[in-house]
């Protein structure tokens, strides 16, 4: 951002942001793990964002009803809608949106995130006043909205043990705590970690780093990004005056199930963990072994276990769940192979 804009924002505060004729930020909304929260998320953005912004909505093969809704909203609000007829993994979707961004700032927003009043102004103000490359909000989880903390800054760095092996340190602060109980002590501060649920980034950082690493399919991409930014001299900040909530949960309808199973597939998870290990030259220690042991846990908890409870009326459900899980792993492999063929064909056509 040029110095004139910067000094104006610092002198006039939020009012300058709201009165600016030309947006300085683009929101890039991408699918996370399901589609059933997309309307609530988009409507919260338009209800609670007063600073001018551009919006690029990346629609990765949403179901027909949502597809038509997004087309209508794009026409009404004048945002750019990018659609593919195949499902997208997160960095793939973000890179599609990133290619179209021309503003000094962008914010990646997952399609299950609900924002609160002043959220964007606070992120921009923090970036301007600190010259941060990346700014993350106070991230909450679940409903009721904006009450339970998911993430309030954290750690992400490499450390070397006594034998010279490189290990990963990852920690999120205050997860599970009530916002009201900790809000008074939360201050804007440098941090090592921000999550892609919602994060503001200076567009210029990608001139240094290039696009988001496409070899991260579904996990640890935020660690890789934040460490890469800091390795290149950029800073990451936590801004608690920006409050948003993401809504995790099981698929709500059949259209969600297919995407959810692919999004958290064994194949995508293993490839992402291996990329993290190899890119940063990390030892495959207990951190990674624990991740490998839990491969597929989201599908098990959200789909398989509830199904076994319904089938058995909760009598012997664990045995049935394990049996279903063995079958599901094979089906999950089929889904990822099928998706790879569909995407390859679409890209050729």
Buried (B, 14 or more C-beta within 10 A) or exposed (E): BEEEBBEBBEEEEBEBBEEBEEBBBBBBBBBBBBBBBBBBBBEBBBEBBEBBBBBBBBBBBBBEEBBEBBEEBBEEEEBBBBBBEBBBBBBBBBBBBBEBBEBBBBBBBBBBBBBBEBBBBBBBBBBBBBEBBBBBBBBBBEEEBBEBBBBBBBEBBEEEEEEEEBBBBBEBBBBEBEBEEBBEEBEBEEBBBBBBBBBBBBBEBBEEBEEBBEBBBBBBBBBBBBBBBBEEEBBBBBBBBBBBBBBBBBBEEEBBBBBBBBBBBBBBBBBBBBBBBEBBEBBEBEBBEEBEEEBBEBBBEBBBBBBBBEBBEEEEBEEBBEEBBEEBBEEBEEBBEEBEEBBEEEEEE
